[in-house]
């Protein structure tokens, strides 16, 4: 390779590396949080523990997380493991996570018939994203109120969801292992 061509290639590589580093550094906290959550895309299974409700604890749950809409949405779908995909017979809540401007947003399409909207923030260690209720479309009597996603490693994460029944909170903890 001639020296001037080699020098040109080196300059292009340096410029590309600097651009990539600048782009990563310029990501907002919301963008970083969303990128972290998208890394969970795949199939997951594990038990649920519902505080104060032993008859609901121990059920094995299946979670599908899918990135769609050209990377702009993460679709989160829970169901009891081993049940068919029949939302008319089985509880099958769907949650959509996306960036709304510079805000990480979660909309939970609940079997209670409402749509709580929450906003999320990542913890300083980058392992936990916590969502707080912003508003609700539909009835507020029973609704999902809070959620926390904690990444343990590439094949293990937990989710904690708080459901309000009137003024009484119900806490559910999901301990999930990647299956695909």
C-alpha positions in Angstrom: 0.0 0.0 0.0 1.3 3.4 -0.9 2.1 5.7 2.1 -0.5 8.3 1.2 -3.2 5.7 0.8 -2.2 4.1 4.2 -2.2 7.6 5.8 -5.7 8.3 4.4 -7.0 5.0 5.8 -5.5 5.8 9.2 -7.2 9.2 9.2 -10.6 7.7 8.2 -10.3 5.1 11.0 -9.4 7.8 13.6 -12.3 10.0 12.5 -14.8 7.1 12.6 -13.6 6.1 16.1 -13.8 9.7 17.4 -17.4 10.0 15.9 -18.5 6.7 17.6 -17.0 7.8 20.9 -18.6 11.2 20.7 -22.0 9.7 19.8 -21.9 7.3 22.8 -20.8 10.1 25.1 -23.6 12.4 23.9 -26.4 9.9 24.6 -28.9 11.2 27.2 -29.6 9.3 30.4 -32.9 8.2 28.9 -31.2 6.9 25.7 -28.7 5.0 27.8 -31.5 3.5 30.0 -33.5 2.5 26.9 -30.4 0.9 25.3 -29.8 -1.0 28.5 -33.4 -2.3 28.6 -33.3 -3.3 24.9 -30.3 -5.6 25.7 -32.9 -7.7 27.6 -34.6 -8.7 24.3 -35.3 -12.4 24.3 -37.3 -15.1 26.1 -37.2 -15.4 29.9 -38.8 -17.6 32.6 -38.9 -17.7 36.3 -41.0 -17.7 39.4 -43.1 -14.8 40.7 -43.4 -14.0 44.4 -46.4 -11.9 45.5 -45.9 -10.4 48.9 -48.8 -11.3 51.2 -50.5 -13.6 48.7 -49.0 -17.1 49.0 -51.5 -18.7 46.6 -50.1 -16.4 43.8 -46.5 -17.0 44.7 -44.3 -19.6 43.0 -46.1 -19.6 39.6 -43.6 -19.9 36.8 -43.9 -17.0 34.4 -42.8 -16.5 30.8 -41.6 -13.2 29.5 -41.1 -12.2 25.9 -39.1 -9.0 25.3 -39.0 -7.9 21.7 -37.4 -4.8 20.0 -39.6 -3.5 17.2 -40.4 -0.4 15.2 -36.9 0.0 13.9 -35.5 -0.1 17.4 -37.8 2.5 18.8 -40.0 0.3 21.0 -39.5 -2.6 23.4 -42.5 -4.8 23.7 -42.8 -6.6 27.1 -45.3 -9.5 27.3 -45.9 -11.6 30.4 -47.9 -14.8 30.7 -48.0 -17.8 32.9 -45.5 -20.4 31.6 -47.1 -23.3 29.7 -50.3 -21.4 28.9 -51.3 -20.8 25.3 -51.2 -17.3 23.8 -54.9 -16.7 24.3 -55.5 -13.3 25.9 -59.3 -14.0 26.1 -58.7 -16.8 28.6 -55.4 -16.0 30.3 -53.8 -12.9 31.8 -51.5 -11.5 29.2 -50.5 -7.9 30.0 -48.5 -6.0 27.4 -46.1 -3.2 28.2 -44.5 -0.8 25.7 -41.2 1.0 26.5 -40.0 3.8 24.4 -38.3 7.2 24.3 -40.7 10.2 24.4 -38.4 13.0 23.6 -35.7 12.8 26.3 -37.9 10.7 28.7 -37.9 6.9 29.0 -41.6 6.0 29.0 -43.4 2.8 29.9 -47.1 2.3 29.1 -48.7 -0.8 30.7 -51.8 -2.2 28.9 -53.3 -3.8 32.0 -55.9 -6.5 32.3 -57.6 -4.0 34.7 -58.6 -2.1 31.5 -56.4 0.9 32.0 -53.1 2.2 30.8 -50.7 3.6 33.4 -47.9 5.6 32.0 -44.6 5.7 33.9 -41.3 7.5 33.5 -38.0 5.8 34.1 -34.5 6.6 35.4 -31.4 4.5 35.5 -29.5 4.0 38.8 -25.9 5.4 38.9 -24.5 1.9 38.6 -26.4 1.3 35.3 -27.9 -1.9 36.5 -31.4 -0.8 37.6 -34.1 1.2 35.8 -36.9 2.4 38.0 -40.3 3.7 36.8 -42.6 6.0 38.6 -46.3 6.6 37.8 -46.9 9.7 35.7 -50.6 9.4 34.8 -53.3 6.9 33.9 -55.8 6.5 31.1 -58.9 4.8 32.3 -59.9 3.8 35.9 -57.5 4.5 38.7 -59.2 2.2 41.2 -56.8 -0.7 40.4 -53.7 0.0 38.5 -50.0 -0.7 38.0 -48.1 2.0 39.9 -44.4 1.3 39.9 -41.8 -1.0 38.4 -38.1 -1.7 38.7 -36.0 -3.7 36.3 -32.6 -4.9 37.7 -30.0 -6.5 35.5 -28.0 -9.2 37.3 -26.1 -10.4 34.2 -26.7 -11.2 30.5 -28.9 -14.2 31.4 -30.6 -13.1 34.7 -32.7 -10.1 35.6 -35.4 -9.3 38.1 -38.5 -7.2 37.8 -40.5 -5.7 40.7 -44.0 -4.5 40.0 -46.4 -2.7 42.4 -50.1 -2.9 41.7 -52.5 -0.7 43.6 -55.9 -2.1 44.7 -57.5 1.1 45.9 -55.0 2.4 48.4 -53.4 -1.0 49.1 -50.2 -1.9 47.2 -49.5 -5.5 46.0 -45.8 -6.2 45.3 -44.8 -8.8 42.8 -41.2 -9.9 42.3 -40.2 -11.8 39.2 -36.8 -13.7 39.1 -36.1 -14.3 35.4 -33.6 -16.4 33.6 -33.0 -16.1 29.8 -34.2 -19.1 27.8 -33.4 -17.7 24.3 
